[in-house]
């Protein structure tokens, strides 16, 4: 998952590009209501509220997506 690069870091590493992104994630839901989640290696991250997963017996993870009709 990409992180945000602040202007002072961009200047330090000599880049002048910016990410243009919309209000929705790659999966189509809004980037709102952030909550904590944990990667497989235990790293804590924040994900949007509608980011819901289910872990299987083999430890693979499925992303559950609610579709509104």
Residue pairs with C-beta under 8 A, 6 or more apart in sequence:
1 45
1 47
2 19
5 15
10 16
23 30
23 31
24 30
24 31
25 31
25 48
25 51
27 51
27 63
27 65
28 65
29 48
29 50
29 51
29 65
29 66
30 48
30 50
31 48
32 48
32 49
33 48
33 49
33 50
34 46
34 47
34 48
34 49
35 46
35 47
35 48
35 49
35 51
36 44
36 45
36 46
36 47
37 44
37 45
37 46
37 47
37 51
37 53
38 44
38 45
39 45
40 59
40 61
50 65
50 66
51 63
52 63
52 64
52 66
53 61
53 62
53 63
53 64
54 61
54 62
54 64
55 61
55 62
56 62
